[in-house]
Amino acid sequence: VLYPVIEYISGHSYPRIPLFGVAPCPTIIFSLALLIGSIPKVNKKIFILLILPAISYGFIVPITLGVWADLILLVAGIYGLVMLMKSWRKII
C-alpha cells in the first residue's frame, strides 16, 4: 500500500508508477510478505533468493535512480533476513 503512495508523493502519476507483477521491486516486496507469513514451512533457499535482491535493489536503486519508494524494499529485505535468522535459531 505504501509503495504507490510514496511514488505519487514523489511526483509520479499513474502510468509511471511501477506496478505489482510488472516491476520487480513491488513484486519482491509482496513475495517477501507472503514468505514471512509462512516461515516455518517455507524453503529457506527460496527465501534467501528473494532477500538478496531485496537488499541490493533497495540500496542501489534509490541512490542511482532516485526511486525513493524502493527504500521499502530495503526494509523488507532486512526484516526478512531477521525473521529467517530467528527461524534458524529455533531449528538449531
Secondary structure, 3 states (H helix, E strand, C coil): CHHHHHHHHCCCCHHHCCCECCEHHHHHHHHHHHHHHCHHHCCHHHHHHHHHHHHHHHHHHHHHCCCHHHHHHHHHHHHHHHHHHHHHHHHC
